[in-house]
């Protein structure tokens, strides 16, 4: 079975988002573990300025996410009728939006009570649910052939 590839602009923006988002998610996990840890901690990671690393990935992600969200809400709107596509987009918007409202020193100063930080944690959780659900739904709909359409350059 051949599956038609999505438009090139969607593949580009979606691909950049799908590459950067897991990096932001993973580094965010390390930051939570080092500076928060209320629900458990990871084993001590390599020592580095993880807030800075996470922030830099966030800086790279947000303009890409902005373009991707713009595309998805206009030209790709019909794809969002599927909850499995809409949910990761919602999680992405929440993550990037709440991240932009956060200040670098909050966690260093032990300030864990800010609303933006709570929303950022919620977004992290939502991403952990929405992205696997997105992949599972696509797999069930079209198997590896459908997943591969988003990864193809040509
Ligand atoms: C990592 C974070 C990811 C996010 C935030 C995300 C988000 C989205 C969104 C919002 C759409 C709809 C786009 C539109 O409205 O035009 C979409 C579609 C799609 N995504 Fe993802 N995605 C992610 C990862 C992946 C991965 C890793 C794959 C496959 C390898 C994938 C495969 C697809 C495919 C095939 C479609 C088209 C589905 C359709 O036509 O209904 N996605 N994705």
Backbone and ligand atoms as CSV (ligand in chain L), in Angstrom:
chain,resi,resn,atom,element,x,y,z
A,1,UNK,N,N,0.844,-1.202,0.000
A,1,UNK,CA,C,0.000,0.000,0.000
A,1,UNK,C,C,0.881,1.254,0.000
A,2,UNK,N,N,0.618,2.221,-0.902
A,2,UNK,CA,C,1.376,3.477,-0.852
A,2,UNK,C,C,0.533,4.534,-0.157
A,3,UNK,N,N,1.193,5.301,0.693
A,3,UNK,CA,C,0.489,6.357,1.429
A,3,UNK,C,C,1.047,7.679,0.956
A,4,UNK,N,N,0.153,8.618,0.575
A,4,UNK,CA,C,0.605,9.916,0.076
A,4,UNK,C,C,1.345,10.671,1.169
A,5,UNK,N,N,2.462,11.309,0.777
A,5,UNK,CA,C,3.260,12.050,1.763
A,5,UNK,C,C,2.582,13.380,2.073
A,6,UNK,N,N,2.648,13.845,3.322
A,6,UNK,CA,C,2.125,15.168,3.663
A,6,UNK,C,C,2.946,16.242,2.946
A,7,UNK,N,N,2.428,17.482,2.832
A,7,UNK,CA,C,3.170,18.554,2.148
A,7,UNK,C,C,4.561,18.766,2.754
A,8,UNK,N,N,5.499,19.249,1.899
A,8,UNK,CA,C,6.899,19.396,2.331
A,8,UNK,C,C,7.042,20.347,3.519
A,9,UNK,N,N,6.279,21.456,3.499
A,9,UNK,CA,C,6.400,22.418,4.602
A,9,UNK,C,C,5.989,21.771,5.923
A,10,UNK,N,N,4.921,20.967,5.882
A,10,UNK,CA,C,4.487,20.261,7.094
A,10,UNK,C,C,5.575,19.290,7.544
A,11,UNK,N,N,6.154,18.559,6.586
A,11,UNK,CA,C,7.182,17.571,6.961
A,11,UNK,C,C,8.386,18.264,7.592
A,12,UNK,N,N,8.748,19.434,7.045
A,12,UNK,CA,C,9.900,20.163,7.580
A,12,UNK,C,C,9.621,20.670,8.997
A,13,UNK,N,N,8.502,21.386,9.173
A,13,UNK,CA,C,8.193,21.968,10.485
A,13,UNK,C,C,7.904,20.882,11.511
A,14,UNK,N,N,7.157,19.857,11.076
A,14,UNK,CA,C,6.836,18.743,11.961
A,14,UNK,C,C,8.114,17.999,12.359
A,15,UNK,N,N,9.026,17.811,11.388
A,15,UNK,CA,C,10.270,17.080,11.646
A,15,UNK,C,C,11.156,17.823,12.644
A,16,UNK,N,N,11.264,19.151,12.453
A,16,UNK,CA,C,12.087,19.939,13.386
A,16,UNK,C,C,11.476,19.900,14.786
A,17,UNK,N,N,10.146,19.998,14.845
A,17,UNK,CA,C,9.477,19.948,16.155
A,17,UNK,C,C,9.699,18.577,16.791
A,18,UNK,N,N,9.522,17.533,15.981
A,18,UNK,CA,C,9.642,16.162,16.513
A,18,UNK,C,C,11.087,15.841,16.926
A,19,UNK,N,N,12.068,16.597,16.387
A,19,UNK,CA,C,13.458,16.379,16.801
A,19,UNK,C,C,13.765,17.148,18.086
A,20,UNK,N,N,13.251,18.393,18.158
A,20,UNK,CA,C,13.600,19.250,19.305
A,20,UNK,C,C,12.768,18.945,20.546
A,21,UNK,N,N,11.501,18.566,20.333
A,21,UNK,CA,C,10.621,18.375,21.492
A,21,UNK,C,C,11.131,17.273,22.439
A,22,UNK,N,N,11.539,16.102,21.922
A,22,UNK,CA,C,12.054,15.086,22.859
A,22,UNK,C,C,13.300,15.554,23.612
A,23,UNK,N,N,14.141,16.382,22.954
A,23,UNK,CA,C,15.339,16.903,23.639
A,23,UNK,C,C,14.925,17.830,24.782
A,24,UNK,N,N,13.925,18.687,24.498
A,24,UNK,CA,C,13.430,19.595,25.540
A,24,UNK,C,C,12.794,18.779,26.668
A,25,UNK,N,N,12.051,17.762,26.287
A,25,UNK,CA,C,11.347,16.922,27.277
A,25,UNK,C,C,12.360,16.222,28.188
A,26,UNK,N,N,13.395,15.634,27.590
A,26,UNK,CA,C,14.393,14.889,28.375
A,26,UNK,C,C,15.211,15.816,29.274
A,27,UNK,N,N,15.655,16.950,28.700
A,27,UNK,CA,C,16.453,17.861,29.526
A,27,UNK,C,C,15.584,18.480,30.619
A,28,UNK,N,N,14.291,18.653,30.339
A,28,UNK,CA,C,13.353,19.159,31.345
A,28,UNK,C,C,13.219,18.179,32.501
A,29,UNK,N,N,13.266,16.913,32.171
A,29,UNK,CA,C,13.177,15.880,33.205
A,29,UNK,C,C,14.378,15.990,34.161
A,30,UNK,N,N,15.553,16.220,33.572
A,30,UNK,CA,C,16.774,16.356,34.379
A,30,UNK,C,C,16.679,17.601,35.270
A,31,UNK,N,N,16.182,18.714,34.687
A,31,UNK,CA,C,16.045,19.952,35.469
A,31,UNK,C,C,15.084,19.727,36.638
A,32,UNK,N,N,13.947,19.090,36.351
A,32,UNK,CA,C,12.984,18.786,37.429
A,32,UNK,C,C,13.671,17.975,38.528
A,33,UNK,N,N,14.422,16.960,38.101
A,33,UNK,CA,C,15.050,16.043,39.051
A,33,UNK,C,C,16.084,16.757,39.935
A,34,UNK,N,N,16.819,17.710,39.336
A,34,UNK,CA,C,17.862,18.414,40.089
A,34,UNK,C,C,17.297,19.499,40.997
A,35,UNK,N,N,16.263,20.221,40.514
A,35,UNK,CA,C,15.826,21.423,41.236
A,35,UNK,C,C,14.468,21.283,41.905
A,36,UNK,N,N,13.729,20.206,41.612
A,36,UNK,CA,C,12.393,20.057,42.195
A,36,UNK,C,C,12.339,18.704,42.931
A,37,UNK,N,N,12.088,17.636,42.213
A,37,UNK,CA,C,12.173,16.294,42.793
A,37,UNK,C,C,11.067,15.933,43.775
A,38,UNK,N,N,9.938,16.697,43.770
A,38,UNK,CA,C,8.866,16.421,44.733
A,38,UNK,C,C,8.246,15.048,44.548
A,39,UNK,N,N,8.279,14.522,43.326
A,39,UNK,CA,C,7.668,13.206,43.065
A,39,UNK,C,C,8.730,12.176,42.705
A,40,UNK,N,N,9.936,12.387,43.190
A,40,UNK,CA,C,11.018,11.442,42.905
A,40,UNK,C,C,12.091,12.083,42.050
A,41,UNK,N,N,13.270,11.460,42.083
A,41,UNK,CA,C,14.398,12.010,41.336
A,41,UNK,C,C,15.038,10.944,40.459
A,42,UNK,N,N,15.696,11.394,39.406
A,42,UNK,CA,C,16.493,10.504,38.551
A,42,UNK,C,C,17.841,10.294,39.235
A,43,UNK,N,N,18.585,9.244,38.853
A,43,UNK,CA,C,19.968,9.163,39.343
A,43,UNK,C,C,20.719,10.421,38.901
A,44,UNK,N,N,21.693,10.831,39.673
A,44,UNK,CA,C,22.450,12.056,39.386
A,44,UNK,C,C,22.998,12.044,37.955
A,45,UNK,N,N,22.590,13.007,37.091
A,45,UNK,CA,C,23.110,13.017,35.713
A,45,UNK,C,C,24.504,13.643,35.652
A,46,UNK,N,N,25.080,13.672,34.446
A,46,UNK,CA,C,26.379,14.333,34.241
A,46,UNK,C,C,26.225,15.767,34.715
A,47,UNK,N,N,27.218,16.254,35.460
A,47,UNK,CA,C,27.038,17.605,35.979
A,47,UNK,C,C,27.259,18.627,34.863
A,48,UNK,N,N,26.287,19.496,34.714
A,48,UNK,CA,C,26.305,20.541,33.688
A,48,UNK,C,C,25.253,21.562,34.091
A,49,UNK,N,N,25.228,22.697,33.398
A,49,UNK,CA,C,24.187,23.675,33.701
A,49,UNK,C,C,22.925,23.278,32.927
A,50,UNK,N,N,22.146,22.388,33.513
A,50,UNK,CA,C,21.003,21.801,32.814
A,50,UNK,C,C,19.909,22.826,32.555
A,51,UNK,N,N,19.782,23.829,33.430
A,51,UNK,CA,C,18.759,24.863,33.180
A,51,UNK,C,C,19.124,25.608,31.895
A,52,UNK,N,N,20.430,25.875,31.742
A,52,UNK,CA,C,20.907,26.574,30.557
A,52,UNK,C,C,20.698,25.721,29.302
A,53,UNK,N,N,21.021,24.421,29.421
A,53,UNK,CA,C,20.862,23.508,28.273
A,53,UNK,C,C,19.383,23.448,27.872
A,54,UNK,N,N,18.523,23.239,28.881
A,54,UNK,CA,C,17.085,23.146,28.615
A,54,UNK,C,C,16.567,24.460,28.005
A,55,UNK,N,N,17.029,25.577,28.558
A,55,UNK,CA,C,16.602,26.885,28.061
A,55,UNK,C,C,17.027,27.095,26.609
A,56,UNK,N,N,18.241,26.646,26.269
A,56,UNK,CA,C,18.723,26.841,24.895
A,56,UNK,C,C,17.904,25.997,23.915
A,57,UNK,N,N,17.554,24.778,24.321
A,57,UNK,CA,C,16.710,23.946,23.444
A,57,UNK,C,C,15.348,24.632,23.286
A,58,UNK,N,N,14.851,25.194,24.385
A,58,UNK,CA,C,13.568,25.912,24.342
A,58,UNK,C,C,13.620,27.093,23.382
A,59,UNK,N,N,14.743,27.814,23.406
A,59,UNK,CA,C,14.905,28.979,22.518
A,59,UNK,C,C,14.891,28.532,21.050
A,60,UNK,N,N,15.494,27.357,20.775
A,60,UNK,CA,C,15.493,26.848,19.398
A,60,UNK,C,C,14.098,26.328,19.019
A,61,UNK,N,N,13.407,25.772,20.005
A,61,UNK,CA,C,12.109,25.145,19.722
A,61,UNK,C,C,10.998,26.153,19.467
A,62,UNK,N,N,11.002,27.282,20.221
A,62,UNK,CA,C,9.786,28.090,20.156
A,62,UNK,C,C,9.477,28.725,18.797
A,63,UNK,N,N,10.488,29.248,18.044
A,63,UNK,CA,C,10.110,29.781,16.720
A,63,UNK,C,C,9.622,28.683,15.769
A,64,UNK,N,N,10.233,27.482,15.878
A,64,UNK,CA,C,9.809,26.354,15.029
A,64,UNK,C,C,8.365,25.983,15.394
A,65,UNK,N,N,8.117,25.909,16.720
A,65,UNK,CA,C,6.783,25.540,17.193
A,65,UNK,C,C,5.754,26.570,16.739
A,66,UNK,N,N,6.148,27.841,16.778
A,66,UNK,CA,C,5.231,28.911,16.380
A,66,UNK,C,C,4.802,28.722,14.911
A,67,UNK,N,N,5.792,28.437,14.048
A,67,UNK,CA,C,5.491,28.227,12.626
A,67,UNK,C,C,4.658,26.963,12.426
A,68,UNK,N,N,5.032,25.903,13.165
A,68,UNK,CA,C,4.323,24.630,13.044
A,68,UNK,C,C,2.865,24.777,13.491
A,69,UNK,N,N,2.659,25.441,14.629
A,69,UNK,CA,C,1.296,25.642,15.140
A,69,UNK,C,C,0.506,26.487,14.136
A,70,UNK,N,N,1.165,27.532,13.600
A,70,UNK,CA,C,0.518,28.377,12.592
A,70,UNK,C,C,0.079,27.543,11.398
A,71,UNK,N,N,0.957,26.673,10.936
A,71,UNK,CA,C,0.624,25.807,9.802
A,71,UNK,C,C,-0.532,24.875,10.156
A,72,UNK,N,N,-0.396,24.197,11.329
A,72,UNK,CA,C,-1.394,23.189,11.723
A,72,UNK,C,C,-2.779,23.811,11.882
A,73,UNK,N,N,-2.834,25.059,12.384
A,73,UNK,CA,C,-4.141,25.691,12.615
A,73,UNK,C,C,-4.754,26.246,11.330
A,74,UNK,N,N,-3.943,26.373,10.275
A,74,UNK,CA,C,-4.489,26.914,9.018
A,74,UNK,C,C,-4.530,25.818,7.955
A,75,UNK,N,N,-3.410,25.636,7.245
A,75,UNK,CA,C,-3.396,24.658,6.148
A,75,UNK,C,C,-3.615,23.220,6.620
A,76,UNK,N,N,-3.194,22.909,7.852
A,76,UNK,CA,C,-3.308,21.515,8.318
A,76,UNK,C,C,-4.495,21.288,9.244
A,77,UNK,N,N,-5.422,22.263,9.222
A,77,UNK,CA,C,-6.508,22.252,10.197
A,77,UNK,C,C,-7.335,20.971,10.199
A,78,UNK,N,N,-7.604,20.452,9.015
A,78,UNK,CA,C,-8.459,19.259,8.920
A,78,UNK,C,C,-7.831,18.055,9.605
A,79,UNK,N,N,-6.499,18.057,9.720
A,79,UNK,CA,C,-5.843,16.926,10.402
A,79,UNK,C,C,-6.096,16.974,11.905
A,80,UNK,N,N,-6.446,18.160,12.397
A,80,UNK,CA,C,-6.631,18.317,13.844
A,80,UNK,C,C,-7.998,17.822,14.311
A,81,UNK,N,N,-8.849,17.380,13.345
A,81,UNK,CA,C,-10.118,16.766,13.775
A,81,UNK,C,C,-9.843,15.460,14.497
A,82,UNK,N,N,-8.663,14.905,14.253
A,82,UNK,CA,C,-8.281,13.686,14.980
A,82,UNK,C,C,-7.647,14.100,16.300
A,83,UNK,N,N,-8.223,13.582,17.404
A,83,UNK,CA,C,-7.715,13.946,18.729
A,83,UNK,C,C,-6.242,13.571,18.879
A,84,UNK,N,N,-5.840,12.481,18.232
A,84,UNK,CA,C,-4.455,12.019,18.363
A,84,UNK,C,C,-3.466,12.973,17.703
A,85,UNK,N,N,-3.955,13.870,16.812
A,85,UNK,CA,C,-3.102,14.926,16.251
A,85,UNK,C,C,-3.244,16.217,17.058
A,86,UNK,N,N,-4.478,16.491,17.504
A,86,UNK,CA,C,-4.739,17.762,18.205
A,86,UNK,C,C,-4.078,17.788,19.586
A,87,UNK,N,N,-4.065,16.636,20.248
A,87,UNK,CA,C,-3.545,16.586,21.621
A,87,UNK,C,C,-2.050,16.937,21.711
A,88,UNK,N,N,-1.184,16.354,20.855
A,88,UNK,CA,C,0.221,16.761,20.937
A,88,UNK,C,C,0.419,18.242,20.608
A,89,UNK,N,N,-0.448,18.785,19.731
A,89,UNK,CA,C,-0.328,20.209,19.403
A,89,UNK,C,C,-0.662,21.063,20.636
A,90,UNK,N,N,-1.725,20.657,21.347
A,90,UNK,CA,C,-2.127,21.360,22.560
A,90,UNK,C,C,-1.005,21.306,23.604
A,91,UNK,N,N,-0.421,20.130,23.753
A,91,UNK,CA,C,0.665,19.958,24.730
A,91,UNK,C,C,1.857,20.833,24.349
A,92,UNK,N,N,2.128,20.903,23.041
A,92,UNK,CA,C,3.248,21.725,22.556
A,92,UNK,C,C,3.003,23.205,22.861
A,93,UNK,N,N,1.779,23.676,22.588
A,93,UNK,CA,C,1.438,25.079,22.837
A,93,UNK,C,C,1.578,25.392,24.325
A,94,UNK,N,N,1.064,24.491,25.162
A,94,UNK,CA,C,1.137,24.704,26.612
A,94,UNK,C,C,2.593,24.722,27.085
A,95,UNK,N,N,3.396,23.807,26.541
A,95,UNK,CA,C,4.803,23.716,26.965
A,95,UNK,C,C,5.568,24.979,26.575
A,96,UNK,N,N,5.414,25.390,25.313
A,96,UNK,CA,C,6.178,26.541,24.827
A,96,UNK,C,C,5.671,27.831,25.481
A,97,UNK,N,N,4.334,27.963,25.594
A,97,UNK,CA,C,3.736,29.164,26.185
A,97,UNK,C,C,4.134,29.321,27.648
A,98,UNK,N,N,3.999,28.260,28.435
A,98,UNK,CA,C,4.323,28.370,29.865
A,98,UNK,C,C,5.833,28.522,30.053
A,99,UNK,N,N,6.610,27.889,29.173
A,99,UNK,CA,C,8.069,28.013,29.250
A,99,UNK,C,C,8.514,29.441,29.028
A,100,UNK,N,N,7.859,30.132,28.088
A,100,UNK,CA,C,8.215,31.530,27.806
A,100,UNK,C,C,7.903,32.433,28.992
A,101,UNK,N,N,6.900,32.020,29.800
A,101,UNK,CA,C,6.514,32.851,30.950
A,101,UNK,C,C,7.409,32.609,32.164
A,102,UNK,N,N,8.246,31.566,32.089
A,102,UNK,CA,C,9.078,31.237,33.256
A,102,UNK,C,C,10.349,32.069,33.312
A,103,UNK,N,N,10.874,32.232,34.505
A,103,UNK,CA,C,12.147,32.933,34.648
A,103,UNK,C,C,13.223,31.962,35.109
A,104,UNK,N,N,14.413,32.158,34.526
A,104,UNK,CA,C,15.508,31.221,34.725
A,104,UNK,C,C,15.838,30.967,36.196
A,105,UNK,N,N,15.708,32.021,37.018
A,105,UNK,CA,C,16.172,31.899,38.405
A,105,UNK,C,C,15.174,31.265,39.358
A,106,UNK,N,N,13.918,31.111,38.927
A,106,UNK,CA,C,12.909,30.549,39.839
A,106,UNK,C,C,13.374,29.238,40.469
A,107,UNK,N,N,13.779,28.294,39.643
A,107,UNK,CA,C,14.126,26.968,40.176
A,107,UNK,C,C,15.438,27.016,40.957
A,108,UNK,N,N,16.367,27.833,40.480
A,108,UNK,CA,C,17.643,27.974,41.213
A,108,UNK,C,C,17.380,28.528,42.614
A,109,UNK,N,N,16.355,29.393,42.728
A,109,UNK,CA,C,16.017,30.000,44.026
A,109,UNK,C,C,15.022,29.153,44.812
A,110,UNK,N,N,14.666,27.986,44.303
A,110,UNK,CA,C,13.714,27.121,45.010
A,110,UNK,C,C,12.278,27.618,44.953
A,111,UNK,N,N,11.972,28.492,43.999
A,111,UNK,CA,C,10.588,28.987,43.880
A,111,UNK,C,C,9.796,28.042,42.972
A,112,UNK,N,N,9.029,27.143,43.608
A,112,UNK,CA,C,8.318,26.112,42.839
A,112,UNK,C,C,6.820,26.406,42.753
A,113,UNK,N,N,6.404,27.554,43.276
A,113,UNK,CA,C,4.974,27.808,43.436
A,113,UNK,C,C,4.356,28.590,42.281
A,114,UNK,N,N,5.155,28.999,41.290
A,114,UNK,CA,C,4.602,29.851,40.231
A,114,UNK,C,C,3.652,29.077,39.318
A,115,UNK,N,N,2.564,29.747,38.916
A,115,UNK,CA,C,1.565,29.115,38.044
A,115,UNK,C,C,2.201,28.653,36.728
A,116,UNK,N,N,3.068,29.503,36.159
A,116,UNK,CA,C,3.697,29.151,34.879
A,116,UNK,C,C,4.486,27.847,35.019
A,117,UNK,N,N,5.133,27.664,36.167
A,117,UNK,CA,C,5.904,26.425,36.369
A,117,UNK,C,C,4.978,25.212,36.493
A,118,UNK,N,N,3.853,25.377,37.205
A,118,UNK,CA,C,2.891,24.273,37.323
A,118,UNK,C,C,2.347,23.891,35.945
A,119,UNK,N,N,2.055,24.912,35.121
A,119,UNK,CA,C,1.550,24.643,33.771
A,119,UNK,C,C,2.629,23.963,32.927
A,120,UNK,N,N,3.888,24.351,33.160
A,120,UNK,CA,C,5.005,23.768,32.412
A,120,UNK,C,C,5.154,22.279,32.775
A,121,UNK,N,N,4.986,21.976,34.055
A,121,UNK,CA,C,5.037,20.568,34.489
A,121,UNK,C,C,3.873,19.780,33.892
A,122,UNK,N,N,2.691,20.419,33.872
A,122,UNK,CA,C,1.509,19.766,33.304
A,122,UNK,C,C,1.736,19.462,31.820
A,123,UNK,N,N,2.332,20.434,31.116
A,123,UNK,CA,C,2.607,20.261,29.694
A,123,UNK,C,C,3.573,19.092,29.481
A,124,UNK,N,N,4.560,18.980,30.366
A,124,UNK,CA,C,5.550,17.894,30.278
A,124,UNK,C,C,4.845,16.533,30.366
A,125,UNK,N,N,3.889,16.455,31.322
A,125,UNK,CA,C,3.125,15.226,31.513
A,125,UNK,C,C,2.249,14.939,30.296
A,126,UNK,N,N,1.619,15.995,29.789
A,126,UNK,CA,C,0.725,15.859,28.637
A,126,UNK,C,C,1.506,15.376,27.407
A,127,UNK,N,N,2.729,15.879,27.236
A,127,UNK,CA,C,3.569,15.452,26.109
A,127,UNK,C,C,3.878,13.961,26.245
A,128,UNK,N,N,4.165,13.537,27.499
A,128,UNK,CA,C,4.499,12.127,27.744
A,128,UNK,C,C,3.328,11.218,27.367
A,129,UNK,N,N,2.100,11.732,27.447
A,129,UNK,CA,C,0.933,10.928,27.071
A,129,UNK,C,C,0.588,11.111,25.595
A,130,UNK,N,N,0.621,12.386,25.143
A,130,UNK,CA,C,0.088,12.705,23.821
A,130,UNK,C,C,0.962,12.186,22.674
A,131,UNK,N,N,2.281,12.242,22.821
A,131,UNK,CA,C,3.146,11.834,21.701
A,131,UNK,C,C,3.078,10.310,21.472
A,132,UNK,N,N,3.198,9.464,22.543
A,132,UNK,CA,C,3.027,8.028,22.308
A,132,UNK,C,C,1.634,7.688,21.750
A,133,UNK,N,N,0.599,8.419,22.222
A,133,UNK,CA,C,-0.763,8.192,21.720
A,133,UNK,C,C,-0.853,8.537,20.230
A,134,UNK,N,N,-0.216,9.653,19.850
A,134,UNK,CA,C,-0.146,10.101,18.458
A,134,UNK,C,C,0.469,8.996,17.591
A,135,UNK,N,N,1.598,8.453,18.062
A,135,UNK,CA,C,2.308,7.432,17.285
A,135,UNK,C,C,1.498,6.136,17.226
A,136,UNK,N,N,0.867,5.778,18.355
A,136,UNK,CA,C,0.066,4.555,18.406
A,136,UNK,C,C,-1.132,4.651,17.460
A,137,UNK,N,N,-1.810,5.825,17.480
A,137,UNK,CA,C,-2.986,6.016,16.625
A,137,UNK,C,C,-2.585,5.962,15.151
A,138,UNK,N,N,-1.432,6.582,14.818
A,138,UNK,CA,C,-0.968,6.566,13.425
A,138,UNK,C,C,-0.597,5.143,13.010
A,139,UNK,N,N,0.017,4.423,13.931
A,139,UNK,CA,C,0.418,3.042,13.657
A,139,UNK,C,C,-0.815,2.189,13.371
A,140,UNK,N,N,-1.853,2.386,14.172
A,140,UNK,CA,C,-3.072,1.594,13.999
A,140,UNK,C,C,-3.777,1.966,12.703
A,141,UNK,N,N,-3.677,3.265,12.318
A,141,UNK,CA,C,-4.353,3.729,11.101
A,141,UNK,C,C,-3.630,3.274,9.844
A,142,UNK,N,N,-2.295,3.382,9.845
A,142,UNK,CA,C,-1.584,3.139,8.587
A,142,UNK,C,C,-0.291,2.364,8.736
A,143,UNK,N,N,-0.006,1.878,9.939
A,143,UNK,CA,C,1.204,1.084,10.150
A,143,UNK,C,C,2.465,1.897,9.898
A,144,UNK,N,N,3.602,1.194,9.725
A,144,UNK,CA,C,4.873,1.902,9.529
A,144,UNK,C,C,4.869,2.781,8.279
A,145,UNK,N,N,4.064,2.413,7.263
A,145,UNK,CA,C,4.043,3.201,6.022
A,145,UNK,C,C,3.547,4.621,6.301
A,146,UNK,N,N,2.523,4.770,7.158
A,146,UNK,CA,C,2.004,6.109,7.471
A,146,UNK,C,C,3.014,6.894,8.304
A,147,UNK,N,N,3.633,6.235,9.276
A,147,UNK,CA,C,4.647,6.916,10.089
A,147,UNK,C,C,5.787,7.406,9.197
A,148,UNK,N,N,6.165,6.568,8.252
A,148,UNK,CA,C,7.320,6.900,7.406
A,148,UNK,C,C,7.055,8.100,6.507
A,149,UNK,N,N,5.771,8.375,6.177
A,149,UNK,CA,C,5.498,9.504,5.271
A,149,UNK,C,C,6.011,10.810,5.867
A,150,UNK,N,N,5.992,10.927,7.200
A,150,UNK,CA,C,6.399,12.173,7.853
A,150,UNK,C,C,7.922,12.280,7.909
A,151,UNK,N,N,8.610,11.167,7.745
A,151,UNK,CA,C,10.071,11.177,7.888
A,151,UNK,C,C,10.783,11.293,6.547
A,152,UNK,N,N,10.027,11.123,5.457
A,152,UNK,CA,C,10.645,11.144,4.134
A,152,UNK,C,C,10.933,12.571,3.686
A,153,UNK,N,N,12.091,12.768,3.060
A,153,UNK,CA,C,12.430,14.116,2.592
A,153,UNK,C,C,11.886,14.396,1.196
A,154,UNK,N,N,11.731,13.322,0.409
A,154,UNK,CA,C,11.284,13.543,-0.987
A,154,UNK,C,C,9.853,13.127,-1.186
L,1,LIG,C1,C,7.441,14.576,18.942
L,1,LIG,C2,C,6.407,15.313,18.858
L,1,LIG,C3,C,5.324,15.325,17.820
L,1,LIG,C4,C,4.367,16.284,17.767
L,1,LIG,C5,C,4.218,17.469,18.719
L,1,LIG,C6,C,3.521,15.978,16.634
L,1,LIG,C7,C,2.412,16.735,16.265
L,1,LIG,C8,C,1.646,16.519,15.136
L,1,LIG,C9,C,0.553,17.361,14.709
L,1,LIG,C10,C,0.067,18.612,15.442
L,1,LIG,C11,C,0.061,16.864,13.541
L,1,LIG,C12,C,-1.035,17.461,12.680
L,1,LIG,C13,C,-0.390,18.451,11.701
L,1,LIG,C14,C,-1.387,19.251,10.866
L,1,LIG,O1,O,-2.423,19.675,11.387
L,1,LIG,O2,O,-1.099,19.514,9.683
L,1,LIG,C15,C,0.839,15.676,13.222
L,1,LIG,C16,C,0.628,14.859,12.131
L,1,LIG,C17,C,1.360,13.725,11.848
L,1,LIG,N1,N,2.431,13.224,12.570
L,1,LIG,FE1,FE,3.182,14.006,14.301
L,1,LIG,N2,N,3.969,14.838,16.005
L,1,LIG,C18,C,5.072,14.392,16.697
L,1,LIG,C19,C,5.838,13.281,16.395
L,1,LIG,C20,C,5.637,12.445,15.292
L,1,LIG,C21,C,6.510,11.350,14.901
L,1,LIG,C22,C,7.794,10.933,15.638
L,1,LIG,C23,C,5.959,10.790,13.766
L,1,LIG,C24,C,6.401,9.627,12.912
L,1,LIG,C25,C,7.553,9.151,12.799
L,1,LIG,C26,C,4.766,11.534,13.442
L,1,LIG,C27,C,3.970,11.300,12.343
L,1,LIG,C28,C,2.898,12.087,11.936
L,1,LIG,C29,C,2.086,11.833,10.744
L,1,LIG,C30,C,2.253,10.679,9.755
L,1,LIG,C31,C,1.115,12.865,10.685
L,1,LIG,C32,C,-0.002,13.051,9.640
L,1,LIG,C33,C,-1.243,12.452,10.244
L,1,LIG,C34,C,-2.501,12.729,9.464
L,1,LIG,O3,O,-2.425,12.985,8.260
L,1,LIG,O4,O,-3.562,12.665,10.120
L,1,LIG,N3,N,4.597,12.518,14.386
L,1,LIG,N4,N,1.819,15.494,14.201
